[in-house]
Amino acid sequence: MALHTSHTSNTVRSTPPSRRNVILTLYVLLIWFLLALLGSLLGIFVQPPGIASLPTYLAALTPAILFVAAYLLSGAFRLWVRTLIGDPWGIAAMQIYRVLGIAFVVEASHNALPAMFALPAGWGDFFIGVTAPLAAAAWSSGGRFGKSVFVLWNVLGILDLITAVSLAVGSSSIPPGTMALRVFPLSLIPLFAVPLSLSLHVAGLGQFWYLSKKQTT
């Protein structure tokens, strides 16, 4: 999660993040990443061609579903998330790591992934990653147009993730299949990066709406 950085362009300042909550979150993320890494190295998510990988789907979807459900249904959880984010610019800027999605395009060029999935997913992720600092700068401008750009970027980022997951499932039976997504290192993308990115987008939009509502009241 992103640390708080205030700027004078916004009339409403965020609450500084709790150091204890930040440290706890970093440990949770580290344990989550290590579990995904260990499972990938042990081949837990590898299944014979043509067979749906239930462990992969569960490992990829469960964290995102739990986060979104908790954020929407629990006021205490939303408050806890707000103590982590502070100013939304950081949570947008950190998603520059999405440029690594270009690896899908590279794999497609080597016939390791179906182009039907890899090209839109790879280029979509690359676009979101390249524009992440611009979205952060747009928010920091403090203007209505900048905030609209910030919201649009987050919506596009969520649509990119949903599209990528849908195409991955739909093209799993198209040669050469999506087996590469279940094998290290690409397996870390659906197991860790995708649910993390979705959570960041939801948290960023939630913080935007919270601060906007606070500013109008």
C-alpha positions as CSV (number, residue, x, y, z in Angstrom):
1,M,0.0,0.0,0.0
2,A,1.1,3.6,-0.7
3,L,2.4,5.9,2.0
4,H,0.9,9.3,2.6
5,T,2.3,12.4,0.8
6,S,0.3,15.6,1.2
7,H,0.2,18.4,-1.3
8,T,-1.2,21.9,-1.0
9,S,-3.3,21.8,-4.2
10,N,-6.1,19.8,-2.4
11,T,-8.2,21.6,0.2
12,V,-8.8,18.4,2.0
13,R,-5.8,16.6,3.5
14,S,-5.8,12.9,4.2
15,T,-5.2,11.3,7.5
16,P,-1.5,10.2,7.9
17,P,-1.2,6.5,7.7
18,S,-0.7,4.4,10.8
19,R,2.9,3.0,10.9
20,R,1.7,-0.1,12.6
21,N,-1.0,-0.7,10.0
22,V,1.5,-0.1,7.2
23,I,4.0,-2.5,8.7
24,L,1.3,-5.2,9.2
25,T,0.1,-4.7,5.6
26,L,3.7,-5.1,4.2
27,Y,4.1,-8.4,6.1
28,V,0.7,-9.6,4.8
29,L,1.8,-8.8,1.3
30,L,5.2,-10.4,1.8
31,I,3.6,-13.7,3.1
32,W,1.0,-13.6,0.3
33,F,3.8,-13.2,-2.3
34,L,6.0,-16.0,-0.7
35,L,3.0,-18.4,-0.7
36,A,2.4,-17.7,-4.4
37,L,6.1,-18.1,-5.1
38,L,6.3,-21.3,-3.2
39,G,3.2,-22.8,-4.8
40,S,4.6,-21.8,-8.2
41,L,8.0,-23.4,-7.6
42,L,6.4,-26.6,-6.3
43,G,4.2,-26.8,-9.4
44,I,0.9,-26.8,-7.4
45,F,-0.9,-24.9,-10.1
46,V,0.2,-27.0,-13.0
47,Q,-2.5,-29.2,-14.5
48,P,-2.6,-31.4,-17.6
49,P,-3.5,-29.5,-20.8
50,G,-7.3,-29.1,-21.3
51,I,-8.0,-29.3,-17.6
52,A,-9.1,-26.2,-15.7
53,S,-6.7,-25.3,-12.9
54,L,-9.0,-24.9,-10.0
55,P,-6.1,-24.1,-7.6
56,T,-5.0,-21.2,-9.8
57,Y,-8.5,-19.8,-10.1
58,L,-9.0,-20.0,-6.3
59,A,-5.6,-18.5,-5.5
60,A,-6.1,-15.7,-8.0
61,L,-9.7,-14.7,-7.3
62,T,-10.1,-15.3,-3.6
63,P,-7.9,-12.4,-2.4
64,A,-9.5,-9.9,-4.8
65,I,-13.1,-11.1,-3.9
66,L,-12.4,-10.9,-0.2
67,F,-10.8,-7.4,-0.4
68,V,-13.6,-6.0,-2.6
69,A,-16.3,-7.6,-0.4
70,A,-14.7,-6.4,2.8
71,Y,-14.3,-2.9,1.4
72,L,-17.9,-2.6,0.3
73,L,-19.5,-4.2,3.3
74,S,-17.3,-3.2,6.2
75,G,-16.9,0.4,7.4
76,A,-14.2,-0.7,9.8
77,F,-12.2,-2.2,6.9
78,R,-12.6,0.9,4.8
79,L,-11.3,3.0,7.7
80,W,-8.3,0.7,8.0
81,V,-7.6,1.0,4.3
82,R,-7.8,4.8,4.5
83,T,-5.1,4.7,7.3
84,L,-2.8,3.0,4.7
85,I,-3.4,5.1,1.6
86,G,-3.5,8.7,2.7
87,D,-3.3,10.6,-0.5
88,P,-4.4,8.6,-3.6
89,W,-1.6,9.8,-5.8
90,G,0.9,7.2,-4.4
91,I,-1.4,4.3,-4.8
92,A,-1.7,5.2,-8.5
93,A,2.0,5.9,-9.1
94,M,3.1,2.5,-7.7
95,Q,1.2,0.7,-10.4
96,I,3.9,1.5,-12.9
97,Y,4.9,-2.1,-12.3
98,R,2.1,-3.0,-14.7
99,V,4.4,-2.3,-17.6
100,L,5.7,-5.8,-16.9
101,G,2.6,-7.1,-18.6
102,I,4.4,-6.6,-21.9
103,A,5.9,-10.1,-21.0
104,F,2.6,-11.5,-22.3
105,V,3.3,-10.0,-25.8
106,V,6.8,-11.4,-25.7
107,E,5.4,-14.9,-24.8
108,A,2.9,-14.7,-27.6
109,S,5.7,-13.9,-30.1
110,H,7.4,-17.1,-29.0
111,N,4.1,-19.0,-29.4
112,A,3.9,-19.7,-25.6
113,L,0.6,-18.0,-25.1
114,P,-2.4,-17.5,-27.5
115,A,-2.4,-14.1,-29.1
116,M,-6.1,-13.7,-28.5
117,F,-5.3,-13.4,-24.8
118,A,-1.7,-12.2,-24.7
119,L,-1.9,-9.1,-27.0
120,P,-4.8,-7.3,-25.4
121,A,-3.8,-8.3,-21.9
122,G,-0.1,-7.4,-22.4
123,W,-0.6,-4.1,-24.2
124,G,-3.5,-3.2,-21.8
125,D,-1.3,-3.7,-18.8
126,F,1.6,-1.8,-20.4
127,F,-0.6,1.1,-21.1
128,I,-1.9,1.2,-17.5
129,G,1.6,1.0,-16.2
130,V,3.0,3.7,-18.5
131,T,0.2,6.1,-17.6
132,A,0.2,5.4,-13.8
133,P,2.6,8.3,-13.1
134,L,0.4,10.6,-15.3
135,A,-2.7,9.5,-13.4
136,A,-1.0,10.3,-10.1
137,A,0.1,13.7,-11.4
138,A,-3.5,14.3,-12.6
139,W,-4.8,13.7,-9.1
140,S,-2.1,15.9,-7.6
141,S,-3.1,18.8,-9.8
142,G,-6.1,19.2,-7.6
143,G,-8.4,20.3,-10.5
144,R,-11.7,18.8,-11.5
145,F,-10.2,17.6,-14.9
146,G,-7.2,16.0,-13.1
147,K,-9.5,14.1,-10.8
148,S,-11.7,13.0,-13.7
149,V,-8.5,11.6,-15.4
150,F,-7.6,9.8,-12.1
151,V,-11.1,8.1,-12.0
152,L,-11.0,7.2,-15.7
153,W,-7.5,5.7,-15.3
154,N,-8.7,3.5,-12.4
155,V,-11.8,2.4,-14.3
156,L,-9.7,1.5,-17.4
157,G,-7.3,-0.4,-15.1
158,I,-10.1,-2.5,-13.7
159,L,-11.6,-3.2,-17.1
160,D,-8.1,-4.2,-18.3
161,L,-7.9,-6.8,-15.5
162,I,-11.4,-8.1,-16.0
163,T,-10.7,-8.4,-19.8
164,A,-7.4,-10.2,-19.3
165,V,-8.9,-12.7,-16.9
166,S,-11.9,-13.4,-19.2
167,L,-9.6,-13.8,-22.2
168,A,-7.3,-16.1,-20.3
169,V,-10.2,-18.4,-19.4
170,G,-11.7,-18.2,-22.8
171,S,-8.5,-19.0,-24.7
172,S,-7.2,-21.7,-22.4
173,S,-8.2,-24.4,-25.0
174,I,-6.7,-22.5,-27.9
175,P,-3.2,-23.7,-28.9
176,P,-0.7,-23.2,-27.4
177,G,-3.0,-22.7,-24.4
178,T,-2.4,-20.8,-21.2
179,M,-0.3,-23.3,-19.4
180,A,2.6,-20.8,-19.1
181,L,0.4,-18.7,-16.7
182,R,0.5,-21.6,-14.2
183,V,4.3,-21.9,-14.3
184,F,6.9,-19.7,-12.6
185,P,7.6,-16.8,-13.3
186,L,4.4,-15.9,-15.2
187,S,2.3,-17.6,-12.6
188,L,3.1,-14.8,-10.2
189,I,1.0,-12.4,-12.4
190,P,-2.4,-14.1,-11.9
191,L,-1.6,-15.3,-8.4
192,F,-0.3,-12.0,-7.0
193,A,-0.1,-9.1,-9.4
194,V,-3.7,-9.3,-10.7
195,P,-5.5,-9.4,-7.4
196,L,-3.2,-6.8,-5.9
197,S,-3.8,-4.5,-8.8
198,L,-7.5,-4.8,-8.6
199,S,-7.4,-4.1,-4.8
200,L,-5.3,-1.0,-5.5
201,H,-7.7,0.3,-8.0
202,V,-10.7,-0.3,-5.7
203,A,-8.9,1.3,-2.8
204,G,-7.8,4.3,-4.9
205,L,-11.3,4.9,-6.1
206,G,-12.7,4.5,-2.6
207,Q,-10.3,7.0,-1.2
208,F,-11.1,9.4,-4.0
209,W,-14.8,9.3,-3.2
210,Y,-14.2,9.6,0.5
211,L,-12.0,12.7,0.1
212,S,-14.5,14.2,-2.4
213,K,-17.4,13.6,-0.1
214,K,-15.4,15.1,2.8
215,Q,-14.5,18.1,0.8
216,T,-18.2,18.9,-0.1
217,T,-19.3,18.6,3.5
